[in-house]
Amino acid sequence: MRLALVGLLLAMASACTSPSAPTAQLNENFVLGPGQSARVSGADVSVRFVAVQSDSRCPGDATCIQAGDAIVRIEVLSSTGGATTSDLHTANSQPVRYGDVSIALVELAPYPFVSRPTQPGDYRATLRMTR
């Protein structure tokens, strides 16, 4: 009986621990959802997808004059404890610099549709870090 109780308590304790952030590679795409982070191997930094600040991209089931833009906020954390917040845009695809690395937004999914509103937690940002 005691052994079963100890086993149950150990299983519950291990279920409560948060998994470590996944590891991404330099020069390879990686996907994050809002609030998720990834350590970037060989760069001594972690990247966190904070949120989509705005999404004015022309919906796929609408006719628009302009393509629009979505703004993805990321936070870059160095292994020494420093953090920087930056915004990445779908309209211009300009990467941001952090030390000796660049971080680019490759894609933001899902693409908006008027008939299917996107909930904040549904977004997935495909990012790429390069030197």
Sequence and secondary structure as in RCSB ss.txt:
>XXXX:A:sequence
MRLALVGLLLAMASACTSPSAPTAQLNENFVLGPGQSARVSGADVSVRFVAVQSDSRCPGDATCIQAGDAIVRIE
VLSSTGGATTSDLHTANSQPVRYGDVSIALVELAPYPFVSRPTQPGDYRATLRMTR
>XXXX:A:secstr
 HHHHHHHHHHHHHHHS     EEETTSEEEE TT EEEEETTTEEEEEEEEEEE    TTS  SS   EEEEEE
EEETTS EEEEEEETTT   EEETTEEEEEEEEES  BTTB   GGG EEEEEEE 
